[in-house]
C-alpha cells in the first residue's frame, strides 16, 4: 500500500496507540499527498500527478533520519481536474468537494493532537484550493500550523534541465513530468507516442498562466492533451529531478519540525 513512501513513515500502517504517541510530540508532522487522475497526453498514464506527488514525497522521506517525526497519510488520487473535461479517463472532483475533503482531513488530524500538517500537491490545477484549506484550518485553530505546498515549487529556479521554450511555455505532460515518470514508472511511459504541442501564439499580453491569465480548458490549448515537449525527456533527467526535489523537500520537512509561528505583536 505504501508505494513510493517508506513503510516506516506510512501512517496507515500504525496502530491507534502508536498514532497517539506520535501526536503527543510537539514536532510531529503529517503530510497529505494530493494528486489527480487525469489525461496526460498519449504517452503518460492518468495517474501521473498522483505518482509524482508520492514519488517526490518518498524521495524526500527516505533522506530523513529515523528519529525525525515526519509521516505520510494515504494519497488523495482524485483532484479538481475539470480543465481536462472532454478527455476520457479524467476523473473530476468539484472545487467544493476537494476543499471539504481537505478540511475534514485537517479536522481529523487536529483532533488527534497533531499540530503540523502539510498538503503536498502535484497537480497544477489546484494549488489555490490547498491555500484556502490551509488558511481556513489555521483560522479555525490558532495552534494549528498548516502548509500548502506544490511539489515542483522548490525547483523553479533550476532551469538547466529544460529548453528555454519549455521553461516559458511548458505546462502539462511535457519534459519535466515525463522525465520524472520515466524514473518512477518507466514501464508505463509510452515514449514512442510522445508529441510536442504548445499553445498557438495569440499576439496578446494575456496568457494561460502568469500575471495576466485567462481562464482556459485544456482543449482550448491542445489537441493531444500535451502542453509542452515530452520528446526531450530522459531517464537521466528524471533521476536528477527526483534527487534535486527529494533533497530540497527533505530540508523543508525538517524545517517544519522546528518551525514556530511568529508571536503576535
N, C-alpha and C positions, 0 to 999 in steps of 0.2 A: 503493500500500500504506500510506502513512503517514497517510492520512486527515486528522484534525484536528491531527496532530503536525507541527511544522515539519520539512521534509525534511532539513535540515541537522542536526537533532538526533535523527533516527531511526536507531538503531544498526544495524538490518539492512541499511542502505544502505552501511555501512562495509566496507572490506576488513579482513582479519585484521591486516595491519601497522598499519592505522590504529587498530584496537582496541588493539593492543599499545602504541602510542604514547599512547593515551588512558589506559590502565591505569597507565602509568608516572607519571602525575600524582597526587600525593597528594590533591588536592582534587576529583578526578573523582567524579561522582555518576551512578548509573544508577537509572532509575525503571521499575518494573514496574507498568503499569496492570492492574487486575483488575476485571472486571465480572461479568455474568451474562447468560444467555439465559432469560428467564422472563416469565410473563404480567404485564402492567401494565394490566389493565382492558380495556375495549372500545376505548379511544381511543389507547393508546400501543403502540409496537412492542415486540417481545420483547427487542430489543437496547438498551432504554432505559439500563440501568445501564452497559453497555459504552460506549455513546455518551457518557454523561455523564463517565465516567472519562477517556476520551480527549479529549473536548471541553474539559473543565475543565483537564486537563493541558496541552493545546495552548495554551489561553488564557494559561496561566502561562509556558510556554516561549517564546512569542513576545515576552514582555516582557523576557526576559533579554538582556543584552548579549552579542554574539557570542563574546567570549572567556571567558564563564562556562561551565565544563565540565559541563553537565548534559544527559543524553541519555536517550531513552526506548527501552525494549525493546518488542517486539510485545505488544499486549494479550492477556490471558487472557480470552477471551469467555465461557467456561463457569465457573460457580461452584457453591457449595453453596446450592442453591435448593429443598431438599426441603420447606420450609414451603409451597411453591406446588404440592405434589403434587395431582393431580386436575384441574389447569387445562392444557388442551392447549397444546403449544408449549414448555413449560418443560423445559429440559434440565438434569439434576441430576448433579453430581459429589458423591460422598461426602466427608465431612469428611477422612478419611484420604487419599483421592486428591488433594484440593486441597492439603492440608498437605504431602504428599510432593512434589507438583509445585513448590510454593513453595520447599521445602527444596532440591530439586535445581537449581532456577534459581539459588538463592543460592550453592550449592556451585560451580556453573559460573562465576558472576561472580567469586567469590573466587579460583577457580583461575586466572583471567586476571590477577589482581593488583589488581582494583578493590576498594576498602575502604569504599565508601559506597553502600548500596542502600536504596531506598525501595519499599515495597509501597503502591501508590496505589489504594485500593479505593473503589468507588462503590455496592456492594451492601450493604444494611443487615443482611443475614443472615449475614455472615461476618467482621466485624471481629475477632472473637475468634481466628479462625484466623490472621489477619495478625499479631496479637500473639504467638501461640505460635511461628509460624515465625521472626519477627524475634528473639524471645528465645532460641530454640534455636540459631539461627545464631550469635548473639552468644556463647552458651555454648561452642559448638564452636571458635570462632575469636576469640581475645581481642583481635585488632586489627581486627575487622570491626564497622563501625558500621551498624546496621540500624534502619529507621524504619517502623513500621506506621501508615499514615495513612488516614483516611476523608475522601473528597472534600468532604463538607459540614461538616467539623468547624470550619473557620476562620470559618464564618458563623453559628455557633449563637447568637451574641449579636445578630444582625441580624434583628429581628422585624417591622420596619415593612412588609415586603412580604407578610406573611401575616396573615390574620384571627386573633383570639385562639383560636378553636376549632381552626383549622388548626395553630397553633403547639402547642397542647396535645395534639391527637389525631391529626393527620395523620401517616401513616407510609409510605404506598405509593401511587404514581401520583396524588398529589394536586397541589396548586397549584405547589409548587416544581419538582418533576420535570417536570411538564407545561410550565411556563413555559420552563425550560431547553431542553426538547426542541423547543419552538416556535422557539427561537433556533438550535438546532443542526440539526434535521431537520424543519423545519416542514411539509414536504410529506408526512411520514409520520405526522402527528398528526391524528387524526380527531376534531376538536373537537365536531362535532355529536353524537358518540356518548359524550361525556364525561358521567359521572354522579357525584354526590357520595354517599358512603356512609361512615358512621362505625360503629365497633363499638357495639352496644347497651349502655346503661348497666346495670351489674350491682349497684350498691349495695354495693360492697366496696372495701377498700383495695388489693386485688390487681388489678394492671393488666397489659396485654400488654407494656409497656415501663416502665422506671423502677426505683425502689428495691426494689419488691416484685413482681417479674414472675412470670407463669406461662408455661409452655411452650404455644405455640399454633401452629396451622396457619392459613393464610390463610382457608381455608373455614370456620373457626370464627368468623371476624370479619366476613366479607363474602360476598355472593353475586356481585357484579360483578367482584371482584378488586381493587377500589379501596378504600383505607383513607384517606380524606381527601376534599378537594373540589377537583377539577380545573377546575370551571366558572368559578372566579375567576382562572384563569391567563391570562397575556397575553404577547405577544411582547416588549413593553416590559419587563415584569418579568424575562423570561428573559435579555434583554440586560444588564439591571442585575445579575442574579445572576452571569452569566459575567464581567462586568467586575470585580465585587467578589471573586469566588473567584479569578479569574486573577491579580489584583493581589496578593492576600494569599499565594497559594501561590508566586508568583514570589519574594516576600520570604523565605518559608520555605526554598525550594530554595537561594537564595543563602546563607542562614544555614548550611545543611548543608555547603556547600563550605568553610566556615571552622570548622566545629564540631570540637571535640576532646573526647574522653571525659574525665570528671573523673579526676584522678590518685588512685590508691588511697591510703588513709590509712595 
